[in-house]
Amino acid sequence: MIDFDPSGVNKLIHSPIRLGIMTILNSLEEVSFNYLKERLDVTDGNLSSHIEKLEEAKYIKTRKTFINKKPHTSYRITEKGRKAFRGYIELLEGIIKGEYKHEDSNNPNS
């Protein structure tokens, strides 16, 4: 068993909205801003701020194009993002499988 260290949890991905973004992008090749907005049920501004954080970390890549003379923004996960997401999921799987221990000096049963 490995000691569980909460600081090892990827806090960038751990946020519910960013976790949703990464989950969707890990499953689909490329998605539009509107698709993410509808699936995650968030406002434009809220989604934009979470996307910006993932972009800054280079976890996702933005593509801006025009479709029928209208701007279209889409996103895809980068290799760095995919690796970070896999690491996050593997950590959660390890927790679920009981591969981590947690010693609590205040708990005589640990």
C-alpha positions as CSV (number, residue, x, y, z in Angstrom):
1,M,0.0,0.0,0.0
2,I,1.1,3.5,-0.8
3,D,0.7,6.5,1.5
4,F,-2.0,8.8,0.0
5,D,-0.8,12.4,-0.5
6,P,-3.7,14.7,-1.3
7,S,-1.3,17.2,-2.8
8,G,-0.7,14.7,-5.6
9,V,-4.3,15.3,-6.9
10,N,-4.2,17.4,-10.0
11,K,-6.1,20.4,-8.8
12,L,-6.4,21.8,-12.3
13,I,-8.4,18.8,-13.5
14,H,-10.2,18.2,-10.2
15,S,-12.5,21.2,-10.6
16,P,-15.9,19.8,-11.6
17,I,-16.2,21.9,-14.8
18,R,-12.7,21.3,-15.9
19,L,-13.1,17.6,-15.2
20,G,-16.2,17.7,-17.4
21,I,-14.2,19.4,-20.2
22,M,-11.4,17.0,-20.0
23,T,-13.7,14.0,-19.9
24,I,-15.5,15.1,-23.0
25,L,-12.4,16.0,-24.9
26,N,-10.7,12.7,-23.9
27,S,-13.7,10.9,-25.6
28,L,-14.2,13.0,-28.6
29,E,-11.7,14.2,-31.2
30,E,-12.9,17.9,-31.3
31,V,-15.9,19.7,-29.9
32,S,-17.3,23.2,-30.2
33,F,-17.6,25.8,-27.5
34,N,-21.4,25.5,-27.7
35,Y,-21.3,21.7,-27.3
36,L,-19.3,22.1,-24.1
37,K,-21.6,24.8,-22.9
38,E,-24.7,22.8,-23.4
39,R,-23.3,19.5,-22.1
40,L,-21.9,21.1,-19.0
41,D,-24.8,23.5,-18.4
42,V,-22.6,26.6,-17.8
43,T,-22.5,30.2,-18.9
44,D,-20.2,31.5,-21.6
45,G,-18.1,33.4,-19.1
46,N,-17.8,30.4,-16.7
47,L,-16.8,28.0,-19.5
48,S,-14.3,30.5,-21.0
49,S,-12.5,31.0,-17.7
50,H,-12.1,27.2,-17.2
51,I,-11.0,26.7,-20.8
52,E,-8.4,29.5,-20.4
53,K,-6.9,27.7,-17.4
54,L,-6.7,24.4,-19.4
55,E,-5.2,26.3,-22.3
56,E,-2.6,27.9,-20.1
57,A,-1.5,24.5,-18.9
58,K,-1.4,23.3,-22.5
59,Y,-3.9,20.6,-21.7
60,I,-6.2,21.7,-24.6
61,K,-5.8,23.4,-27.9
62,T,-8.2,25.9,-29.4
63,R,-9.1,26.2,-33.1
64,K,-10.9,29.2,-34.4
65,T,-12.5,29.1,-37.9
66,F,-15.4,30.4,-39.8
67,I,-18.4,28.4,-40.8
68,N,-20.8,30.1,-43.2
69,K,-19.1,33.4,-42.3
70,K,-19.7,32.9,-38.6
71,P,-16.9,32.4,-36.1
72,H,-16.6,28.8,-34.8
73,T,-14.4,27.9,-31.9
74,S,-13.5,24.3,-31.2
75,Y,-11.2,22.4,-28.8
76,R,-9.2,19.3,-28.6
77,I,-7.1,17.6,-25.9
78,T,-3.4,17.8,-26.3
79,E,-1.0,14.9,-25.6
80,K,0.1,16.6,-22.4
81,G,-3.6,17.0,-21.4
82,R,-4.3,13.3,-22.2
83,K,-1.4,12.2,-20.1
84,A,-2.5,14.5,-17.2
85,F,-6.1,13.2,-17.5
86,R,-4.9,9.6,-17.5
87,G,-2.8,10.2,-14.4
88,Y,-5.7,11.8,-12.6
89,I,-8.0,8.9,-13.4
90,E,-5.3,6.3,-12.4
91,L,-5.0,8.1,-9.1
92,L,-8.8,7.9,-8.5
93,E,-8.8,4.2,-9.6
94,G,-6.1,3.5,-7.0
95,I,-8.1,5.2,-4.3
96,I,-11.2,3.1,-5.2
97,K,-9.2,-0.1,-5.3
98,G,-7.7,0.7,-1.8
99,E,-4.2,1.0,-3.1
100,Y,-3.5,3.9,-0.8
101,K,-3.4,4.1,2.9
102,H,-4.0,7.0,5.1
103,E,-2.6,7.2,8.6
104,D,-4.3,9.5,11.0
105,S,-2.4,10.1,14.2
106,N,-5.7,11.1,15.9
107,N,-7.3,7.8,15.0
108,P,-6.2,4.9,17.1
109,N,-7.5,2.4,14.5
110,S,-5.1,3.6,11.8
